[in-house]
Amino acid sequence: MEAPRWLAVGEADLPAGTGWLSPAEQARAAGLRYRKRHDEFLLRRLVAKHTVAALLGRPADPPELAAIEVGNAPSGAPVVRVDGVPLGVDVSISDRAGWAICMAGPAVGCDLELVEPRTPGFVQDFLTEAEQRLVTGLPSGDARDAAANLIWSAKESALKVLQSGLRRDTREVEVTVPDPPGTGWAPLSVRETGGPDFPGWWRRYGSFLVTVVGRVAGPKPIALATPDRLATASPRHSWLTRPLR
């Protein structure tokens, strides 16, 4: 199995104007009144278009990006068409705090998350008993926050593979992290209740966590651009200064 290919982009990468969007994407963006939803919509499309352009060796100028259209299946999963033709490669997209990532590969799901405090109620409501013990057994502060958000992120990645998203009870999938964190990608696995294990990888970049899960084991993700953009990324919440467009 080939390694997933991935990219990250931030708000500062958004082009001026809308010429890089397809007509359908322009119409959808124009109808989004709240700036947070509007900017996230643009970021998700920008990172997916750049990922697909890099995979296909296409230029990343506005007309070429406009020919790459990112829609959604009824399940919510991204559907990419290039010049009107389905891409034929699965992609998964996630955004958080002014940044977005896209993973391209067979049956993959990815998630981008912040390391931030989670309440005891969150841990109890959304994590399994084993996951709760893992989190509460760690010292309060960064270690506990990182574990809670890593588990949550891996669940989101797995539920994307299952094409159910958060419509499903998050306690129906359980995350196992076999190795202590290092400086690069580390393995994880997610088990569906009464179902198989979904292998994956995770990595921390400062305040950000990235997880990717697939139906079968595969190599570590490979960045399509170097250096990794997330290595120096900082969370941004610019929409707070102007919530409405």
Rosetta silent file (secondary structure, phi, psi, omega in degrees, C-alpha in Angstrom):
SEQUENCE: MEAPRWLAVGEADLPAGTGWLSPAEQARAAGLRYRKRHDEFLLRRLVAKHTVAALLGRPADPPELAAIEVGNAPSGAPVVRVDGVPLGVDVSISDRAGWAICMAGPAVGCDLELVEPRTPGFVQDFLTEAEQRLVTGLPSGDARDAAANLIWSAKESALKVLQSGLRRDTREVEVTVPDPPGTGWAPLSVRETGGPDFPGWWRRYGSFLVTVVGRVAGPKPIALATPDRLATASPRHSWLTRPLR
SCORE:     score description
SCORE:     0.000 S_00000001
   1 L     0.000  136.848  179.253    0.000    0.000    0.000 S_00000001
   2 L   -75.625  152.572  177.165    1.263    3.459   -0.868 S_00000001
   3 L   -71.502  143.494  173.097    1.800    6.068    1.824 S_00000001
   4 L   -62.762  142.672  173.805   -0.820    8.816    2.073 S_00000001
   5 E  -102.587  142.914 -176.028    0.322   12.122    0.611 S_00000001
   6 E  -148.307  161.598  177.627   -0.602   15.280    2.449 S_00000001
   7 E  -141.702  159.915  172.576   -0.407   19.060    2.617 S_00000001
   8 E  -131.781  141.400  173.760   -1.227   21.830    5.076 S_00000001
   9 E  -134.574  158.816  178.627   -2.241   25.422    4.298 S_00000001
  10 E  -123.083  173.469 -178.314   -3.118   28.390    6.473 S_00000001
  11 H   -55.228  -34.677 -178.279   -5.324   31.465    6.221 S_00000001
  12 H   -65.724  -16.490 -179.410   -2.397   33.501    4.919 S_00000001
  13 H   -85.909  -10.094 -176.912   -2.293   31.244    1.833 S_00000001
  14 L   -63.545  127.721 -179.910   -5.832   32.109    0.697 S_00000001
  15 L   -70.624  156.832  171.711   -5.688   33.841   -2.710 S_00000001
  16 L   -73.549  145.762  178.858   -7.332   37.178   -3.333 S_00000001
  17 L    76.956 -175.754 -176.476  -10.580   36.929   -5.259 S_00000001
  18 L  -123.349   14.172 -177.423  -12.529   33.795   -6.172 S_00000001
  19 L   -65.255  -14.407  179.617  -11.065   32.932   -9.578 S_00000001
  20 L   -88.827   -3.486  177.575   -9.505   29.768   -8.150 S_00000001
  21 L   -98.077  150.704  172.619  -12.954   28.366   -7.265 S_00000001
  22 L   -71.920  163.540  178.025  -15.308   26.600   -9.647 S_00000001
  23 H   -55.761  -40.121  179.411  -18.639   28.344  -10.349 S_00000001
  24 H   -66.323  -39.450  178.685  -20.439   25.955   -7.983 S_00000001
  25 H   -67.627  -38.210  176.763  -17.877   26.591   -5.243 S_00000001
  26 H   -60.864  -41.961 -179.717  -18.168   30.336   -5.736 S_00000001
  27 H   -64.746  -41.477  179.276  -21.929   30.105   -5.312 S_00000001
  28 H   -65.828  -44.003 -179.729  -21.615   28.100   -2.115 S_00000001
  29 H   -62.030  -40.069 -178.645  -19.012   30.459   -0.666 S_00000001
  30 H   -63.970  -26.346 -178.043  -21.156   33.493   -1.474 S_00000001
  31 L   -87.303   -0.569 -178.669  -24.028   32.009    0.515 S_00000001
  32 L   -92.632  109.146 -173.627  -22.028   31.566    3.725 S_00000001
  33 L   -78.939  -37.567 -176.420  -22.848   34.511    5.967 S_00000001
  34 E   -82.988  131.236 -173.259  -20.700   33.638    8.966 S_00000001
  35 H   -62.418  -38.532 -179.153  -17.040   34.368    8.433 S_00000001
  36 H   -58.699  -49.099 -179.147  -15.837   31.272   10.321 S_00000001
  37 H   -65.940  -38.663  179.271  -17.806   28.914    8.079 S_00000001
  38 H   -62.987  -49.270 -177.473  -16.846   30.901    4.977 S_00000001
  39 H   -66.870  -38.068  177.985  -13.116   30.883    5.735 S_00000001
  40 H   -65.689  -38.748  176.731  -13.144   27.185    6.689 S_00000001
  41 H   -58.959  -46.403 -179.855  -14.956   26.379    3.436 S_00000001
  42 H   -65.837  -43.889 -179.362  -12.257   28.202    1.470 S_00000001
  43 H   -60.691  -43.281 -179.522   -9.375   26.659    3.436 S_00000001
  44 H   -62.753  -40.713  179.165  -10.678   23.120    2.912 S_00000001
  45 H   -71.327  -37.471  179.565  -10.997   23.661   -0.812 S_00000001
  46 H   -62.880  -46.387 -176.837   -7.625   25.349   -1.108 S_00000001
  47 H   -68.445  -37.142  178.427   -5.746   22.538    0.620 S_00000001
  48 H   -67.065  -42.611 -179.663   -7.567   19.835   -1.356 S_00000001
  49 H   -63.883  -42.834  179.085   -6.960   21.601   -4.679 S_00000001
  50 H   -66.619  -37.544  177.540   -3.264   22.101   -3.942 S_00000001
  51 H   -62.672  -47.361 -179.321   -2.935   18.464   -2.847 S_00000001
  52 H   -65.816  -41.507  178.452   -4.575   17.192   -6.038 S_00000001
  53 H   -60.053  -42.152  178.730   -2.544   19.567   -8.213 S_00000001
  54 H   -65.370  -40.623  179.330    0.672   18.308   -6.610 S_00000001
  55 H   -62.999  -38.007 -175.247   -0.367   14.674   -7.073 S_00000001
  56 H   -92.896   -4.472 -178.358   -1.165   15.223  -10.749 S_00000001
  57 L    70.206   29.053  179.417    1.749   17.526  -11.467 S_00000001
  58 L   -93.738  152.674  174.366   -0.585   20.363  -12.471 S_00000001
  59 L   -62.714  156.964 -179.629    0.182   24.070  -11.981 S_00000001
  60 L  -108.294   33.877  176.782   -1.399   25.711   -8.955 S_00000001
  61 L   -84.410  163.252 -173.250   -2.503   28.898  -10.719 S_00000001
  62 H   -53.486  -46.434  179.663   -6.146   30.058  -10.371 S_00000001
  63 H   -61.129  -38.902  179.526   -7.514   28.633  -13.673 S_00000001
  64 H   -68.407  -40.197  178.413   -5.974   25.221  -12.960 S_00000001
  65 H   -66.294  -36.094  179.386   -7.260   25.231   -9.375 S_00000001
  66 H   -64.392  -26.375  179.125  -10.736   26.218  -10.585 S_00000001
  67 L   -78.022   -9.756  175.289  -10.775   23.079  -12.760 S_00000001
  68 E  -101.528  109.878 -174.994  -10.369   20.990   -9.594 S_00000001
  69 E  -107.407  131.429 -178.879  -13.774   20.963   -7.897 S_00000001
  70 E  -111.051  109.977  176.614  -14.280   19.734   -4.345 S_00000001
  71 E  -112.830 -163.191 -179.391  -17.810   18.641   -3.510 S_00000001
  72 E  -137.589  138.477  172.079  -19.351   16.329   -0.945 S_00000001
  73 L   -74.061  166.858  176.785  -21.015   12.930   -1.083 S_00000001
  74 L   -54.554  -28.564  178.564  -24.296   12.418    0.824 S_00000001
  75 L   -74.679  -13.602 -175.148  -22.187   11.056    3.707 S_00000001
  76 L    99.888  -12.450 -179.434  -20.267   14.339    3.819 S_00000001
  77 L   -64.946  143.655  178.942  -17.052   12.798    2.481 S_00000001
  78 E   -64.147  142.680  173.328  -15.140   14.949   -0.036 S_00000001
  79 E  -127.384  121.973 -175.514  -15.608   14.173   -3.712 S_00000001
  80 E  -110.629  132.731  173.602  -13.037   15.624   -6.097 S_00000001
  81 E  -122.509  138.097  177.960  -13.483   16.119   -9.834 S_00000001
  82 E  -116.727  118.810 -174.579  -10.765   17.300  -12.185 S_00000001
  83 L    54.173   35.746  177.423  -12.023   18.832  -15.427 S_00000001
  84 L    83.609   -1.554 -177.050  -15.382   17.293  -14.550 S_00000001
  85 E  -107.947  133.273  177.971  -13.983   13.761  -14.148 S_00000001
  86 E   -54.306  139.114 -175.786  -13.864   11.981  -10.746 S_00000001
  87 L   -63.502  -40.353 -177.645  -10.314   11.962   -9.371 S_00000001
  88 L    85.572    7.016  176.873  -10.291    8.261   -8.493 S_00000001
  89 L  -128.741  133.649  178.123   -8.265    8.849   -5.326 S_00000001
  90 L   -70.940  139.571  173.246   -9.772    9.172   -1.853 S_00000001
  91 E  -129.946  150.001  174.678   -9.118   12.430   -0.036 S_00000001
  92 E  -131.328  139.709 -174.181   -9.842   13.482    3.529 S_00000001
  93 E  -128.898  144.383  175.158   -9.852   17.097    4.722 S_00000001
  94 E  -148.956  148.788  177.180   -9.806   18.708    8.152 S_00000001
  95 E  -137.044  152.732  179.221   -9.421   22.252    9.434 S_00000001
  96 E  -164.612  129.184  169.637   -8.764   23.826   12.814 S_00000001
  97 L    52.318   49.397  174.862   -7.789   27.256   14.089 S_00000001
  98 L    83.354    7.629  178.682   -6.916   28.867   10.776 S_00000001
  99 E  -132.595  155.818  177.955   -5.196   25.832    9.229 S_00000001
 100 E  -141.905  148.883  176.003   -6.324   22.934    7.057 S_00000001
 101 E  -126.905  156.411  173.873   -4.846   19.597    5.995 S_00000001
 102 E  -137.905  131.540  174.387   -5.652   17.145    3.224 S_00000001
 103 E  -112.792  134.202  177.501   -4.616   13.494    3.033 S_00000001
 104 E  -120.180  126.152 -179.150   -4.833   11.589   -0.255 S_00000001
 105 L   171.926  173.306 -177.432   -4.732    7.805   -0.301 S_00000001
 106 L   -67.979  119.182  172.706   -6.871    4.660   -0.363 S_00000001
 107 L    48.874   55.169  179.026   -9.745    4.820    2.175 S_00000001
 108 E  -109.820  152.995  170.968   -8.102    7.280    4.556 S_00000001
 109 E  -130.712  138.221 -179.074   -9.561    9.629    7.136 S_00000001
 110 E  -130.357  162.771  177.343   -7.624   12.471    8.716 S_00000001
 111 E  -151.215  143.793  175.625   -8.158   15.045   11.424 S_00000001
 112 E  -115.981  127.599 -174.935   -6.418   18.210   12.606 S_00000001
 113 E  -137.630  157.704  174.183   -6.865   19.113   16.267 S_00000001
 114 E   -96.050  146.958  168.938   -5.551   21.546   18.861 S_00000001
 115 L   -84.067  106.093 -177.125   -3.973   20.530   22.142 S_00000001
 116 L  -146.533  159.432 -178.548   -6.335   22.332   24.493 S_00000001
 117 L   -61.368  140.768  173.267   -8.040   21.595   27.830 S_00000001
 118 L  -120.306  138.519 -176.645  -11.010   19.226   27.750 S_00000001
 119 L   -72.673  157.476  173.873  -13.509   19.144   30.576 S_00000001
 120 H   -56.216  -35.040  178.422  -14.087   16.019   32.694 S_00000001
 121 H   -63.830  -38.781  177.451  -17.576   15.925   31.189 S_00000001
 122 H   -62.079  -48.419 -179.253  -16.150   15.779   27.678 S_00000001
 123 H   -59.755  -42.537 -177.990  -13.846   12.902   28.605 S_00000001
 124 H   -70.845  -37.424 -174.574  -16.693   10.998   30.270 S_00000001
 125 H   -79.140  -30.918 -169.723  -19.251   11.590   27.513 S_00000001
 126 H  -114.606  -12.566 -178.252  -17.147   10.882   24.428 S_00000001
 127 L  -108.371  149.830  176.640  -14.369    8.482   25.486 S_00000001
 128 L   -71.084  169.898 -179.744  -14.605    4.800   26.363 S_00000001
 129 H   -60.562  -41.563  179.362  -13.782    3.633   29.897 S_00000001
 130 H   -64.890  -40.386  178.592  -10.326    2.456   28.832 S_00000001
 131 H   -67.034  -38.498  176.977   -9.643    5.776   27.118 S_00000001
 132 H   -60.756  -42.389  179.794  -10.862    7.664   30.188 S_00000001
 133 H   -63.678  -38.783  178.762   -8.438    5.717   32.396 S_00000001
 134 H   -61.610  -46.470 -177.049   -5.586    6.566   30.043 S_00000001
 135 H   -68.338  -49.470 -175.603   -6.381   10.288   30.144 S_00000001
 136 H   -72.084  -16.517  177.173   -7.091   10.617   33.858 S_00000001
 137 L   -79.960   -5.560  179.836   -4.003    8.574   34.706 S_00000001
 138 L   -96.427  155.631  177.113   -1.771   11.286   33.275 S_00000001
 139 L   -60.897  142.515  177.790   -0.663   14.443   35.106 S_00000001
 140 L   -63.660  150.932 -176.861   -3.024   17.364   34.602 S_00000001
 141 L   114.013 -145.603 -171.935   -1.825   19.914   32.084 S_00000001
 142 H   -61.358  -41.926 -176.871   -0.230   19.351   28.688 S_00000001
 143 H   -62.174  -44.872 -179.844    0.136   15.560   28.945 S_00000001
 144 H   -69.879  -41.301  179.124   -3.526   15.042   29.794 S_00000001
 145 H   -62.461  -42.858 -179.222   -4.723   17.619   27.264 S_00000001
 146 H   -63.754  -42.249 -179.351   -2.620   16.036   24.514 S_00000001
 147 H   -64.794  -45.337 -179.087   -3.933   12.537   25.266 S_00000001
 148 H   -61.713  -43.382 -178.331   -7.588   13.607   25.327 S_00000001
 149 H   -75.124  -30.795  175.307   -7.293   15.489   22.052 S_00000001
 150 H   -64.218  -46.183  179.473   -5.251   12.754   20.391 S_00000001
 151 H   -61.278  -45.977  179.646   -7.927   10.185   21.212 S_00000001
 152 H   -60.812  -44.207 -179.521  -10.671   12.506   20.003 S_00000001
 153 H   -62.940  -44.192  179.569   -8.792   13.258   16.780 S_00000001
 154 H   -63.920  -36.312  175.697   -8.158    9.582   16.038 S_00000001
 155 H   -61.703  -45.765  179.745  -11.857    8.845   16.579 S_00000001
 156 H   -60.597  -41.493  178.683  -12.794   11.550   14.086 S_00000001
 157 H   -61.835  -44.500 -179.035  -10.344   10.110   11.538 S_00000001
 158 H   -66.160  -40.141 -179.635  -11.765    6.599   11.966 S_00000001
 159 H   -67.890  -24.532  172.830  -15.373    7.777   11.729 S_00000001
 160 H   -70.467  -39.786  176.479  -14.491    9.461    8.430 S_00000001
 161 H   -61.087  -39.453  178.934  -13.206    6.121    7.131 S_00000001
 162 L   -77.356   -5.948  178.645  -16.512    4.596    8.234 S_00000001
 163 L    56.934   36.999  176.220  -18.293    7.513    6.502 S_00000001
 164 L  -115.741  -24.859 -177.988  -20.483    8.160    9.516 S_00000001
 165 H    59.741 -155.623 -176.816  -18.756   11.165   11.063 S_00000001
 166 H   -81.027   10.466  170.497  -19.992   12.390   14.417 S_00000001
 167 H   -69.111  -17.545 -177.705  -23.487   11.106   13.682 S_00000001
 168 L  -101.301  151.715  177.716  -22.243    7.939   15.375 S_00000001
 169 L   -62.766  121.526 -177.117  -21.524    7.438   19.090 S_00000001
 170 H   -66.440  -15.771  178.454  -17.797    8.114   19.499 S_00000001
 171 H   -80.977   -1.957  176.499  -17.586    5.397   22.168 S_00000001
 172 H   -83.901   -3.797  172.122  -18.228    2.775   19.473 S_00000001
 173 E  -128.165  136.576 -175.743  -14.630    3.180   18.355 S_00000001
 174 E  -122.186  132.893 -174.188  -11.718    2.808   20.781 S_00000001
 175 E   -97.911  136.761  173.713   -8.238    4.249   20.286 S_00000001
 176 E  -124.290  129.795  177.531   -4.998    2.532   21.260 S_00000001
 177 L  -116.973  100.970 -170.399   -1.657    4.340   21.191 S_00000001
 178 L   -75.126  -26.810 -173.009    1.050    1.676   21.626 S_00000001
 179 L  -118.388  151.017  174.015    4.176    3.824   21.701 S_00000001
 180 L   -66.745  155.153 -178.026    5.180    6.975   23.571 S_00000001
 181 L   -64.689  146.875  175.694    5.337   10.123   21.425 S_00000001
 182 L  -122.850 -151.439 -179.117    8.507   10.870   19.525 S_00000001
 183 L   -97.344   -6.142 -179.342    9.615   13.582   17.167 S_00000001
 184 L  -129.235 -150.498  179.114    7.918   12.148   14.077 S_00000001
 185 L   -74.251  137.841  177.855    4.974    9.982   13.119 S_00000001
 186 E  -126.057  149.290 -176.837    3.934    7.347   15.654 S_00000001
 187 E   -77.560  156.246  170.473    1.477    4.460   15.149 S_00000001
 188 E  -149.425  170.749  174.111   -2.007    4.159   16.589 S_00000001
 189 E  -145.967  152.896  179.231   -5.018    1.937   15.999 S_00000001
 190 E  -129.033  125.607 -179.486   -8.768    2.335   16.315 S_00000001
 191 E  -106.691  128.202  174.750  -11.082   -0.626   16.933 S_00000001
 192 E   -82.486  138.202  177.644  -14.723   -0.532   15.942 S_00000001
 193 L   -56.526  121.817 -179.499  -17.093   -2.267   18.370 S_00000001
 194 L    70.690   13.277 -176.763  -17.678   -5.712   16.944 S_00000001
 195 L  -133.081 -163.661 -175.197  -15.507   -4.855   13.964 S_00000001
 196 L   -84.098  174.043  170.494  -11.913   -4.681   12.752 S_00000001
 197 E   -87.947  143.195  174.454   -8.962   -2.555   13.781 S_00000001
 198 E  -113.154  111.777 -178.855   -8.144    0.499   11.714 S_00000001
 199 E   -77.179  156.167  178.934   -4.399    1.245   11.758 S_00000001
 200 E  -165.670 -169.796 -177.704   -3.093    4.766   11.570 S_00000001
 201 E  -138.109  156.596  174.310   -0.509    7.367   12.456 S_00000001
 202 E  -144.578  157.781 -179.907   -0.307   10.511   14.535 S_00000001
 203 E  -155.327  144.675  177.366    2.072   13.390   14.956 S_00000001
 204 E  -107.097  135.786  174.085    2.277   16.508   17.078 S_00000001
 205 E  -124.707   90.692  179.348    3.292   19.903   15.723 S_00000001
 206 L    59.148 -113.754 -179.727    3.468   22.334   18.632 S_00000001
 207 L   -83.837   -6.049 -174.715   -0.141   23.185   19.458 S_00000001
 208 E  -107.824  149.629  171.672   -1.509   20.947   16.676 S_00000001
 209 E  -122.252  138.067  175.436   -2.139   17.207   16.409 S_00000001
 210 E  -120.374  131.525  173.199   -2.555   15.346   13.111 S_00000001
 211 E  -127.167  148.717  174.464   -4.067   11.863   12.873 S_00000001
 212 E  -141.724  134.579 -176.893   -4.666    9.650    9.856 S_00000001
 213 E  -131.002  142.550  177.665   -6.458    6.294    9.868 S_00000001
 214 E  -132.437  172.215  178.261   -6.970    3.756    7.085 S_00000001
 215 L   -76.654  -26.168  177.901   -8.703    0.440    6.539 S_00000001
 216 L  -131.853  158.126 -178.971   -5.379   -1.354    6.103 S_00000001
 217 L   -67.032  142.849  178.426   -1.899   -0.732    7.452 S_00000001
 218 L  -149.852  173.934  179.803    0.318    1.493    5.375 S_00000001
 219 L   -67.449  168.577  177.637    3.525    3.542    5.529 S_00000001
 220 L   -61.797  148.141  177.232    3.820    6.863    7.310 S_00000001
 221 L   -59.325  148.706  179.665    2.276    9.860    5.531 S_00000001
 222 E  -117.367  125.544  179.260    4.529   11.761    3.151 S_00000001
 223 E   -72.837  138.042  178.506    4.350   15.543    2.912 S_00000001
 224 L   -84.968   -5.543  176.859    3.963   16.939   -0.592 S_00000001
 225 L  -140.905  144.291  177.538    5.838   20.089    0.396 S_00000001
 226 L  -126.287  144.441   -3.664    8.879   20.641    2.569 S_00000001
 227 L   -74.761  166.773  178.155    9.362   21.804    5.172 S_00000001
 228 L   -57.757  126.856 -177.489    6.103   20.778    6.837 S_00000001
 229 H   -63.607  -32.434 -177.022    4.001   23.922    7.131 S_00000001
 230 H   -71.636  -14.480 -177.196    2.619   22.892   10.508 S_00000001
 231 H   -60.631  -28.812 -179.507    6.104   22.797   12.022 S_00000001
 232 H  -121.642   17.818 -175.822    5.955   26.557   12.569 S_00000001
 233 L   -78.740  147.557  174.039    2.181   27.059   12.574 S_00000001
 234 L  -123.621  142.420  177.607    0.302   28.982   15.250 S_00000001
 235 L   -60.799  142.527  177.848   -3.446   28.747   15.895 S_00000001
 236 L  -130.665  139.122  177.159   -5.478   31.615   14.473 S_00000001
 237 L  -131.873   53.100 -173.718   -9.013   32.717   15.316 S_00000001
 238 H   -63.726  -24.157 -178.834   -9.256   35.790   13.122 S_00000001
 239 H   -64.337  -19.993 -178.303  -13.010   35.366   12.615 S_00000001
 240 H   -64.326  -28.353 -178.840  -13.590   36.455   16.214 S_00000001
 241 H   -77.222  -19.990  179.688  -12.844   40.073   15.292 S_00000001
 242 L  -151.247   79.681 -173.497  -15.517   40.056   12.577 S_00000001
 243 L   -62.669  -33.148  179.924  -17.948   37.126   12.977 S_00000001
 244 E  -103.001  144.232  179.474  -20.254   38.221   10.148 S_00000001
 245 L   -75.657    0.000    0.000  -19.071   38.846    6.604 S_00000001
